[in-house]
Amino acid sequence: MDIQAARESKRELLRTAATAQAAAAAPAGGLVVGVRVYGGGRYGLAVRHDGSAGAELGARARELAGEDADVLDVGAVRALVGRAQRLDPGAPPAVERALAGTPTPEEPGRWAAEVLQQRERPLRPGLSVAQRAVTAGTIGAFVVLAGDERRYVLSNNHVLADSDRAAPGSEVLQPGSADGGTAADVVGDLAVALPLQLATPNVADAALARLADDVDVEALYPVGAIATTAPADDDLVVEKVGRTTGLTRGVVTAVELDGVAVGYPGGAVVFDDQIEVTGSAGAFSAGGDSGSLVYDPVARAAVGLLFAGSERGGPAGTGLTFCNPVDRVLEALGARLLG
């Protein structure tokens, strides 16, 4: 199946799902529909579900796509900032742990999780970071804005803006509070966050923190500098460095995913046109990896901004990771990567 046929099958399945939902007396579970990437220019239909709705539509997906249908039960999808979305005042830090089965980082030391959770200067991608009230997320990248010489940290809204609850100018810590960050570890303040819309689908969970003038950065990844972007396509092998699982490798398994419903403090937020990544040797991500930049290590190009995942699903049952298309993120923020 080529890409256009896969897209048409996706649209047809979404129409079928809408009809089924309208006829149902009550919601029958979450349903995500996208385009499955097989590689070599071959595509299929990706159906991710939690509940009877997806299970019932799986048969219809197989009718539409035949052997190119990919139906998985993924369970609840959550923003990957950790189990505690907001710290209680005065509560001791609760350091998040990686999911069982997470692969050992390929480069121990510099990109190991225990190192990325520490206080480090200069700042670099993969380090623990968060707004004061948030446990911990990850520095994804450093960016600049047109006509502005200052440098900014790119991560998620739910990491830097506490899911729309933090005001512009709120202090951002490195490391995050879950990793021992205090008032002495302020590196900047919240500049802008893309609002999380409840009434309409979203494309990105993203925010920028303006760095203080005296904070140095080293914008290097395990493969060196990354200053360009690329589409997620054709069974692409990708990497990320994150605060909880360190350096991991995976593969893009689906694109153009619509209906990704993620639980936030304010309720379920739906995302369209998302990217799915499956880990190559265990889980690709875990709580605290939110905000990581997902990149093509061969082309040295950014692909996505990691923001959510499920603890089950995927070929080996180790979970799925969901990412915002990085081009859409940068465009919405008016930013470009600092190479």
Order of alpha helices (4+ residues) and beta strands (2+ residues): alpha-beta-beta-alpha-beta-beta-alpha-beta-beta-beta-beta-alpha-beta-beta-beta-beta-beta-beta-beta-beta-beta-beta-beta-beta-alpha-beta
